[in-house]
């Protein structure tokens, strides 16, 4: 016997939308199960039932924007905390990158329900994604995401000599954090004092803690890529829209 699932959860599993969007669409009567409109929140479905959404839902979803910002130091990625300003405060017309190729017009309503898809520490800089689109958020921060994130990390070795190769290998695989083995990472030297880290997970302050374990002190940390989307020439403190042809 198959189990009943919450309709909103099932819609999210199918990649139709986020759970929050699903609830909104159900309430508006935009969701059909086996051809019948279902407008009651909390409704349950069988896994083999056919779920369709009205055209308005797709139209509404396509209007949702995703923004890339080159976050400066001193800004938090999410909610304002301890007097620090959240990165969303930088999303305004005057901070838009003049070379943004997107034809999208900026409108303050786009700031509504624009949330960070992933975090970047207050003392880190680089690529931060803010989105209104539940599908993008799920791709980047869903439980089973395998999206790579690449960072350039300026480091100082706190022991005599240089970092042994065996410790560089440990950074790639073999370190534990919070009682669990870290997923394999790609870590290589870019130049004498800068490492490139490519990770598929993002524990809190993960790179700084990893470096700490092998005697490296992080001097600067910049995220340069998320999936296939690169920071590129986007200047610090400026933002642009994700282009329709760009996919994480």
N, C-alpha and C positions, 0 to 999 in steps of 0.2 A: 504493500500500500504506500503510495507516494504521500509525502507530507504537504500540507497546505503552507503556503508562504505568504507573507504580507505582500500585497500588490506593489507597494512602493519599493520594497526591497528587491522584488523580482525584476522590476523595471530597471533598477540600478544595476543588477547582475547582468541584464541583457545589454547594458551599455546604452540604453535609450536616453537616460538623463540621471541626474543625482536624485537621492531620495527626497530632498527638499523640493526639487522641481516636480517630482512625481506627485507629491502631496498637493502641490499647487494646481497641477493639471487635473488631478482627480476631482478636486473641489470645483474646478471650472467645467467639469463634464467633458473633458477632452480625451478621456481614456475609455477604450472599449475592450472588453474581454469576450472573446468569441463573438464579436459583433455587437454585444450589448453594452450600452454606456454604463460605467460604474462610477458613481460620484460620491460614494461614502468612504471617508477616510478610515484606514485600518482594515479595509476589505482584504480577504485572503483569496489566493488562487492556487490551482494545481500547477505543477511545473510544466505540464504539456498544454496548458491553455494558451490560446493565441491572443497576444496583447497588441493592440494597434493604437496609434495616437492621431488625433485630428491634425489637419494641416496647420491650424493656428499655432499649435505647440511648436512645430518645426520652425515656423516663421518667427515666433517669439525667441526661440533658441538661437536662430541665426543672427538675431540682432544683438546677442550678448557679446560683449567685447572681452578680449584678453590683452593685457598690457604688459610690456617688458620694461623694467626700469633698471638703470645702473645705480644700485643703492649706495649712497655714500656712508662713511663711518658715522656713528652716533645716531642712526635711525633704527628703530626696531621694525621687524617685518610685519608683525601682526598688530594686536591691540596696544594702545598707548599704555606705558607702564612707567612708574617712578619718574614722571616728568619727562620721559623721552618721547619724541615725536614718532608716530608710525609712518612708514614709507608712503602710505596712500596720500599723505598731506602734500607730497611732491607732484601728484597727478593733477596738474592744472595746465591751462592753455599755454601759459608763458614758459613752462618747463618742457613742452613737447619738443623733441629733437627736430630741428628745422629740416633735416634730410629724411624724415620719416616718409617712406614711399606710399604709405596707406592713404587711400582716398577718404577714409573714415573721418567724419567731422567730430570734434570733441564736444561733448555736452555734459554738464554736471550730473545729469541723471545717470550717466554711466558709472558714477561713483557708488551708486546704490548697490548693495550686495556684491561689491567688488572685493574679493577676499584673496589673501596670499595663498598660493598653492605651493606650500613648502616654506621653510624658514631660512633666514640668514642672520647670523649673530649680529649684535649691535656693533661689534668691532670688526666685522667683515664687510667687504664691499663686493659689488658685481651684480650678476644677473639675478633678479627677483621677478617672479611671475605673479601678477594679480589678475584674477579672472572672475567673470560673472557666470561662466559656463561650467555647469556641474561635471560635464564630460571631461573637460580639461583638468579640473581639480582631481577627479577620480584617476585619470591617467598618471598624474604626477605624484599624488600622495595616497592613492588607494593602497590597501593592505598588501596586495600582491604586485605592486609596481616593480618593474625591472628597468626603469629609465635611468640611464647613466647621468651622473653630474660630474663635471670636471672643474677642478680648482687649481689655481697657481698659488703656491704657498712659499713665502720667503722664510727661511729658517736659519737658525744659528745653532751650531753644535755646542753643547755645554760641557763636553768632556774633552780631554786632550786628543789631538789628532783629528781624523775625519771619521764620518759615520761608516762603520764596517758594512760590507756587502750583506753579511748575514742579517744585520738589522734592517737593511733596506728590504730584504726578502720578507722579514717579519711584518713590515708595514703592508706588504702585498697580501700576505696570508699568515695567520698564526697568532694574532693578538686576540685577547678576550676583553669584553667590556660588559659591565653590568651582568656578569655571570654567564654570558653567551659568547660563542666564537663569532667574530666579525666575518661578514661575507668577504670573499676574495676581492681585492682592490687592485687597480693598476697604479703603481707609484714609480716614477722615474725622475731622474735629475733633468731639469731643463737647462740649467747652468750651475755655476759654483755654489750659489746660495739659494736656489729656487727649485722646488720639487713640483711636479705635476701629479695630482691625485685624481683618479677617476673612481667614483664610488657608485654603488647601486643601493645604498641605504643612507640614512641621515640621522644617526643618533645625536643627541644634544652635544654640541661642541666636540663632535667625534674626531675631526682631524687634529685639533689641538691636543686632545687626550691621547690619540695615537702617537703623535710626535713626542709628547711628554714621556711616553713609555720607553722610547729609545734614546732619550737624552737630547731631543731637538726642541728648541724654543721657537715658537711661531712669532715672526715679526710682522708679517702681513699675510692676509688671506683674501683671495679674490675668486669668485665663481665666474667661469668664462663660458660654460656651456651646460645646457640641460637637454638631454636627448640630442636631437639634431639641430636644436636652436642655439645659435651662438650669440654671445654678447657683441662681438664685432666692434664696430667703431662708435657704438653708443656712448656718448660722454657721461661722466659721473654726474648724477643728479638729474639726468634727463630721461625721458621715456618715449616709447613708440608703441604702436599697435602690432600685435602678431598678424603677419600677413596671411591671407587665405591659403597661399601655397606652402606655408610653413607648418610642419607637423613635428611634434615632440618625438 
